[in-house]
Amino acid sequence: MMQNWTPQQLIQALNATTSLQLLDVRESWEYDIAHIENSTLIPLGQIMGRLDELDTSQTYVVICHHGVRSMHACYLLERAGFEVINLMGGIDLWAKTVDPSMPLY
């Protein structure tokens, strides 16, 4: 079952473990503006065609701008057998609450 995490929950989990995979489903131009370090970029429109690049034994935290595209990606990934967590508020809320040095757009 898909979980929804706040940026605060994600930063706590990242500080506690390295086993989470960060999957950013925005477009490359958005990723170029701001992204969380060590995240993998696969735009939402490419997810289903690139499932072979993902490991079903991993848990993925899915990130977008505000949390809508990532929720859609989580739905698709969960149906394909992946363990997923949606980052609520996306990179925008992350920048506002965790990393204020990150550009907003």
C-alpha positions in Angstrom: 0.0 0.0 0.0 1.4 3.4 -1.0 2.5 5.6 1.8 2.6 9.4 1.8 5.5 11.1 3.6 6.2 14.7 4.5 9.6 16.1 3.7 10.4 15.9 7.4 9.6 12.2 7.4 11.9 11.7 4.4 14.8 13.6 5.8 14.6 11.6 9.0 14.5 8.3 7.0 17.4 9.4 4.8 19.4 10.2 8.0 18.6 6.8 9.4 19.2 4.6 6.3 20.7 4.5 2.9 18.3 1.9 1.5 15.7 4.3 0.2 15.9 5.1 -3.5 14.8 8.6 -4.6 13.0 8.7 -7.9 12.2 12.0 -9.5 9.4 11.9 -12.1 9.6 15.6 -13.2 10.9 16.7 -16.6 14.6 17.2 -17.1 14.4 21.0 -17.2 12.7 20.9 -13.8 15.3 18.5 -12.4 18.0 20.9 -13.7 16.6 23.7 -11.6 16.4 21.8 -8.3 16.6 18.2 -7.2 17.5 16.2 -4.1 21.0 14.8 -4.2 21.3 11.1 -5.3 17.8 11.1 -6.9 17.3 9.3 -10.2 15.4 11.1 -12.9 12.8 9.2 -14.9 10.0 11.6 -16.2 6.5 10.3 -15.6 5.8 9.8 -19.3 8.8 7.4 -19.5 8.1 5.4 -16.3 6.3 2.4 -17.9 8.9 2.1 -20.6 11.8 2.2 -18.2 10.7 -0.2 -15.4 13.6 -2.4 -16.2 15.9 0.3 -14.8 14.3 -0.1 -11.4 14.8 -2.8 -8.8 11.7 -4.4 -7.3 13.6 -5.2 -4.2 14.1 -1.5 -3.4 11.7 1.0 -1.8 11.3 4.1 -3.9 10.4 7.6 -2.7 8.8 9.3 -5.7 9.2 13.0 -6.1 7.7 15.6 -8.4 7.0 19.4 -8.1 4.0 19.4 -5.8 3.1 15.7 -5.3 0.5 15.1 -8.0 2.7 13.5 -10.7 4.5 11.5 -8.1 1.2 10.1 -6.8 0.3 9.0 -10.3 3.7 7.4 -10.7 3.3 5.7 -7.4 0.1 4.2 -8.6 1.7 2.9 -11.8 4.7 1.6 -9.9 2.7 -0.1 -7.2 0.6 -1.9 -9.8 3.9 -3.1 -11.4 5.0 -4.6 -8.1 7.2 -1.9 -6.6 7.2 -0.6 -3.0 6.6 3.1 -3.2 6.3 6.2 -1.0 4.9 9.5 -2.3 6.6 12.7 -1.2 3.7 15.0 -0.3 4.2 18.6 -1.4 7.0 17.5 -3.7 10.3 19.3 -4.3 8.5 22.6 -3.6 7.6 21.7 0.0 11.1 20.1 0.4 12.7 23.4 -0.6 10.5 25.4 1.7 10.8 23.2 4.8 14.1 21.2 4.5 16.5 22.9 2.1 15.8 26.7 1.9 18.8 27.1 -0.4 17.1 25.2 -3.1 15.5 27.3 -5.9 11.8 27.5 -6.2 10.0 27.6 -9.5 
